[in-house]
């Protein structure tokens, strides 16, 4: 049986914690920048991502979570530059030369156009790693039986949050921000 209350609480708290981490590292401003287009794209890509990521959980749990952040960055970049192509791009188009294994470097270098040795790439990598390590730690803290249906669901929520954090980081890097418009508390991205 799936405990949706636990999953919702976990996801909400993880978003807040990753926002705090990313804001303290100057990659976000305390707000989760997002669009429905980007969020919906996760739902399309998630099934294939989860197949790759679940293979990595035992040996590389941080990677299994972290690469979702890079995928979010790539989708956000495509949303800004060429959404028509990005919304149709296959999941495998985000792979590096070694498939899932070097997806992070491919996205940073080839999609975002950031040199891997640059301070910017290093800072992004460290932030994504800290967020992913936090997610893995929080998953373990929940005390859910490994390889159970609930363990899969909580892992899926963690990767979704990581995707959204990655997308927000890229949107901010591209200059997007929430601004008040004349209708009170309405915001635009």
VENBELJO-V423294 format. One line per field, one symbol per residue. phi: phi as a letter, one per 30 degrees, with the letter a starting at -180 (. if undefined). Layout:
phi = ???
This chain:
phi = .ccddddddeddddedddddddddcicbcibddabdeddddedddeededdddddcedcbdddeddddddddddddddddcadedddcddeddcdddcideceededddccdicdeddedddddedddddddddddddddddideeicedddddddddddddeddeddddddedjdadbdcdcicdbbc
